[in-house]
Amino acid sequence: MRRWLREPLLLFISAGLVLFALYDWLAVEAPLDEPQMIRVDRNSLLQFVQDRSKNFDRTAALKRLDGLSEQALQDVVQDFVREEALYRTALRYGLDADDYVIKRRLVQKMDYVAEGLAQAGTPAAEAELRSYYDSHHSRYREPSTVTFTHVFLRNADAAQAAALLQRLNNTTAEFTDAPRFGDRFPYHQNYVERPYEEVQNHFGEDMAARLFALTPAPRVWQGVFNSDHGRHLVLLTRSTPARQLDFEEARAQVSRDYNAEMSYLLQQRFVQSIVESFEVELADDLQRG
């Protein structure tokens, strides 16, 4: 008896009988009102190709689909039909029930629907944009900037740096001459109209504060400045103070910000209206106090 149980053919037949029995049970239990016709058209194949490649450039997907050979097209059709048949059958068997991954995917689709509805609103009126600008005045400012080049000295002492500073001024070295002196800096040689935050990130708080307080002198090298990396000799050619943009200058950005905020609010209202259409009953074991 044990020898028969070890026979591969017997095990294969037994497994087949179990599978056929399971299929018969599922076929009886599953609802039969789902259409069994799978219609394959160009649009469905286009969506299939985009989903498979995770590339949602419709023009590129169309070009790829139209460029398929006859055999490649047949393979795509076969893959599409296989996936669609398995998907529909899985739904008939209720395999989507209590599956958190599927639930999250459907929630994401509803979020996309809400986002699409929110973005389909009417353009903002002039008065609305001006009111939004007035309420968010501080957003629309151009930051102060500086334009400079520098010579970086990684290991030089104060005396060596001072000597090189005097040499640069005696030879009237210009903006474009900076790369001929000093060491290679980890970031940039030239900084053109760069804001405080960038200069601070590259040179440190102390040097950034000194540079932004410095008076521009297009032909005079200044220093010595100490950064987090070493010593620097600087040719500061321009310093521009921060300024408030008027409405017309900021109009395009105001419009983008306003539309984004309104879309978000409309999306949230749409989702909230769905949530509020349900009654919520809290089980006794979750109620406190």
C-alpha positions as CSV (number, residue, x, y, z in Angstrom):
1,M,0.0,0.0,0.0
2,R,2.8,2.4,0.9
3,R,4.5,1.6,-2.4
4,W,1.4,2.6,-4.3
5,L,1.1,5.9,-2.4
6,R,4.6,6.7,-3.6
7,E,3.9,6.2,-7.3
8,P,4.2,9.5,-9.2
9,L,1.3,8.6,-11.6
10,L,-1.1,7.9,-8.8
11,L,-0.2,11.1,-7.1
12,F,-0.7,13.1,-10.3
13,I,-4.1,11.5,-10.9
14,S,-5.2,12.2,-7.3
15,A,-4.2,15.8,-7.6
16,G,-6.1,16.1,-10.9
17,L,-9.2,14.7,-9.3
18,V,-9.0,17.2,-6.5
19,L,-8.6,20.1,-8.9
20,F,-11.5,19.0,-11.0
21,A,-13.7,18.7,-7.9
22,L,-12.7,22.1,-6.7
23,Y,-13.4,23.6,-10.1
24,D,-16.9,22.0,-10.2
25,W,-17.6,23.3,-6.7
26,L,-16.6,26.8,-7.6
27,A,-18.5,26.7,-10.9
28,V,-21.6,25.8,-8.9
29,E,-21.1,28.4,-6.2
30,A,-20.1,31.3,-8.5
31,P,-22.7,33.5,-10.1
32,L,-23.3,32.8,-13.8
33,D,-24.6,36.2,-14.9
34,E,-21.2,37.5,-15.8
35,P,-20.9,37.8,-19.7
36,Q,-18.4,35.4,-21.1
37,M,-17.6,37.5,-24.1
38,I,-14.2,39.2,-24.1
39,R,-14.1,42.0,-26.7
40,V,-10.6,43.0,-27.8
41,D,-10.3,46.3,-29.6
42,R,-7.6,48.9,-30.2
43,N,-8.4,51.0,-27.1
44,S,-8.4,48.1,-24.7
45,L,-5.1,46.9,-26.1
46,L,-3.7,50.4,-25.8
47,Q,-4.7,50.6,-22.1
48,F,-3.3,47.1,-21.6
49,V,0.1,48.1,-23.1
50,Q,0.2,51.3,-21.0
51,D,-0.6,49.4,-17.8
52,R,1.9,46.7,-18.5
53,S,4.7,49.2,-19.3
54,K,3.7,51.7,-16.6
55,N,4.2,54.4,-19.3
56,F,1.1,56.5,-19.7
57,D,2.2,58.5,-22.6
58,R,-0.6,57.7,-25.0
59,T,1.2,58.9,-28.1
60,A,4.2,56.7,-27.3
61,A,1.9,53.7,-26.5
62,L,0.0,54.1,-29.8
63,K,3.3,54.2,-31.7
64,R,4.5,51.1,-29.9
65,L,1.2,49.2,-30.5
66,D,1.0,50.1,-34.2
67,G,4.6,49.1,-34.7
68,L,4.1,45.5,-33.5
69,S,4.6,42.7,-36.0
70,E,1.7,40.4,-36.6
71,Q,3.1,37.7,-34.3
72,A,3.8,40.3,-31.6
73,L,0.3,41.6,-31.9
74,Q,-1.1,38.1,-31.5
75,D,1.0,37.6,-28.4
76,V,-0.3,40.9,-26.9
77,V,-3.9,39.8,-27.7
78,Q,-3.3,36.4,-26.1
79,D,-1.8,38.0,-22.9
80,F,-4.8,40.4,-22.7
81,V,-7.4,37.7,-23.1
82,R,-5.6,35.5,-20.5
83,E,-5.5,38.3,-18.0
84,E,-9.1,39.4,-18.6
85,A,-10.4,35.9,-18.3
86,L,-8.6,35.2,-15.1
87,Y,-9.7,38.6,-13.7
88,R,-13.4,38.0,-14.5
89,T,-13.2,34.5,-13.1
90,A,-11.5,35.7,-9.9
91,L,-14.4,38.2,-9.4
92,R,-17.0,35.5,-10.0
93,Y,-15.3,33.4,-7.3
94,G,-15.2,36.4,-4.9
95,L,-11.4,36.3,-4.6
96,D,-11.4,40.1,-4.4
97,A,-13.2,40.0,-1.0
98,D,-11.2,41.0,2.1
99,D,-8.0,41.7,0.0
100,Y,-6.4,44.8,1.4
101,V,-4.2,45.4,-1.7
102,I,-7.3,45.4,-3.9
103,K,-9.1,47.7,-1.5
104,R,-6.2,50.2,-1.5
105,R,-6.1,50.1,-5.3
106,L,-9.8,50.9,-5.5
107,V,-9.5,53.7,-3.0
108,Q,-6.7,55.2,-5.1
109,K,-8.9,55.1,-8.1
110,M,-11.6,56.9,-6.3
111,D,-9.0,59.5,-5.2
112,Y,-8.1,59.9,-8.9
113,V,-11.7,60.4,-9.8
114,A,-12.1,63.1,-7.1
115,E,-8.9,64.8,-8.3
116,G,-10.1,64.8,-11.9
117,L,-13.5,66.2,-11.0
118,A,-11.8,68.9,-8.9
119,Q,-9.5,69.9,-11.7
120,A,-12.4,70.3,-14.1
121,G,-13.6,73.5,-12.4
122,T,-14.1,76.9,-14.0
123,P,-11.1,79.3,-14.3
124,A,-10.7,81.7,-11.4
125,A,-12.1,85.2,-11.8
126,E,-9.8,88.2,-11.6
127,A,-11.3,89.3,-8.2
128,E,-10.6,85.8,-6.7
129,L,-7.0,85.8,-7.8
130,R,-6.4,89.3,-6.4
131,S,-8.0,88.3,-3.1
132,Y,-5.8,85.2,-3.0
133,Y,-2.7,87.3,-3.7
134,D,-3.6,89.8,-0.9
135,S,-4.2,86.9,1.5
136,H,-0.9,85.2,0.7
137,H,1.3,88.3,0.2
138,S,4.4,86.9,1.7
139,R,4.6,84.0,-0.8
140,Y,5.3,86.3,-3.7
141,R,8.6,87.8,-2.9
142,E,11.9,87.6,-4.7
143,P,14.6,86.7,-2.2
144,S,17.8,88.7,-1.9
145,T,20.6,87.4,-4.1
146,V,24.4,87.8,-4.6
147,T,26.6,87.4,-7.6
148,F,30.3,86.5,-6.9
149,T,33.2,84.3,-7.7
150,H,35.8,83.1,-5.2
151,V,39.2,81.6,-4.8
152,F,39.2,78.7,-2.4
153,L,42.2,77.9,-0.2
154,R,41.9,74.6,1.5
155,N,45.0,74.5,3.8
156,A,46.4,78.1,3.6
157,D,46.9,80.0,6.8
158,A,45.7,83.6,7.3
159,A,49.0,85.2,6.1
160,Q,49.1,83.1,2.9
161,A,45.5,84.0,2.1
162,A,46.2,87.7,2.8
163,A,49.2,87.6,0.5
164,L,47.2,86.0,-2.4
165,L,44.4,88.6,-1.8
166,Q,46.9,91.4,-2.3
167,R,48.3,89.7,-5.5
168,L,44.8,89.4,-7.0
169,N,44.1,93.1,-6.4
170,N,47.6,94.2,-7.6
171,T,47.2,92.2,-10.9
172,T,43.5,93.4,-11.2
173,A,42.4,89.8,-11.6
174,E,38.9,89.6,-13.1
175,F,35.8,87.5,-12.5
176,T,36.9,84.9,-15.1
177,D,40.4,84.6,-13.7
178,A,39.3,82.9,-10.5
179,P,39.8,79.3,-11.7
180,R,43.6,80.0,-12.2
181,F,44.1,80.4,-8.4
182,G,43.5,78.3,-5.3
183,D,42.1,74.8,-4.9
184,R,39.1,73.0,-6.3
185,F,35.9,73.8,-4.2
186,P,33.4,71.0,-3.5
187,Y,30.6,73.1,-5.1
188,H,30.8,76.0,-7.6
189,Q,33.3,78.6,-8.6
190,N,30.8,81.2,-9.7
191,Y,27.5,82.1,-8.0
192,V,25.2,84.2,-10.1
193,E,22.1,85.7,-8.4
194,R,22.0,83.0,-5.8
195,P,19.8,83.2,-2.7
196,Y,20.9,83.2,0.9
197,E,19.8,79.6,1.5
198,E,22.1,78.2,-1.3
199,V,25.1,80.2,-0.2
200,Q,24.5,79.2,3.4
201,N,24.3,75.5,2.5
202,H,27.6,75.7,0.5
203,F,29.7,78.0,2.7
204,G,28.1,78.0,6.2
205,E,26.0,80.5,8.2
206,D,28.9,82.9,9.1
207,M,30.3,83.4,5.6
208,A,26.8,83.7,4.1
209,A,25.9,86.4,6.5
210,R,29.1,88.3,5.8
211,L,28.7,88.0,2.0
212,F,25.1,89.3,2.1
213,A,26.2,92.3,4.2
214,L,29.1,93.1,1.9
215,T,29.1,96.0,-0.5
216,P,29.6,95.0,-4.1
217,A,32.9,96.0,-5.6
218,P,33.3,94.6,-9.2
219,R,37.0,95.2,-9.4
220,V,38.1,94.6,-5.8
221,W,38.8,91.2,-4.3
222,Q,37.6,91.0,-0.6
223,G,38.4,88.7,2.3
224,V,39.7,86.7,3.9
225,F,36.5,84.8,4.6
226,N,36.4,81.5,6.6
227,S,33.9,78.8,5.6
228,D,33.2,75.3,6.7
229,H,35.7,74.1,4.1
230,G,38.6,76.6,4.3
231,R,39.5,80.2,3.4
232,H,38.0,82.2,0.5
233,L,38.9,85.4,-1.4
234,V,35.7,86.9,-3.0
235,L,34.9,89.2,-5.9
236,L,31.4,90.3,-5.2
237,T,29.9,92.1,-8.3
238,R,26.3,92.4,-7.4
239,S,23.9,92.2,-4.4
240,T,20.2,92.5,-4.9
241,P,17.8,93.0,-2.0
242,A,14.6,91.1,-1.6
243,R,11.5,92.7,-3.0
244,Q,7.8,92.1,-3.1
245,L,6.3,91.2,-6.5
246,D,3.3,93.1,-7.5
247,F,0.2,91.2,-8.6
248,E,0.9,91.5,-12.3
249,E,4.4,90.1,-11.9
250,A,3.1,87.2,-9.7
251,R,-0.1,86.6,-11.7
252,A,1.0,83.3,-13.2
253,Q,2.2,81.8,-9.9
254,V,-0.9,83.2,-8.1
255,S,-3.1,81.4,-10.6
256,R,-1.2,78.1,-10.2
257,D,-1.3,78.3,-6.4
258,Y,-5.0,79.3,-6.3
259,N,-6.1,76.6,-8.7
260,A,-4.1,73.9,-6.9
261,E,-5.6,75.0,-3.5
262,M,-9.1,75.1,-4.9
263,S,-8.7,71.7,-6.6
264,Y,-7.5,70.2,-3.3
265,L,-10.5,71.7,-1.4
266,L,-13.0,70.4,-4.0
267,Q,-11.4,67.0,-3.9
268,Q,-11.7,66.9,-0.1
269,R,-15.3,68.0,-0.3
270,F,-16.1,65.3,-2.8
271,V,-14.5,62.6,-0.6
272,Q,-16.2,63.9,2.5
273,S,-19.6,63.9,0.8
274,I,-19.1,60.2,0.0
275,V,-18.0,59.5,3.6
276,E,-21.0,61.3,5.0
277,S,-23.4,59.2,2.9
278,F,-22.6,56.3,5.1
279,E,-23.8,55.6,8.6
280,V,-21.1,54.5,11.0
281,E,-21.9,52.1,13.9
282,L,-19.2,51.7,16.5
283,A,-19.1,48.3,18.1
284,D,-19.6,48.1,21.9
285,D,-16.0,46.9,22.5
286,L,-14.6,50.0,20.8
287,Q,-16.6,52.5,22.7
288,R,-14.9,54.2,25.7
289,G,-16.4,56.2,28.5
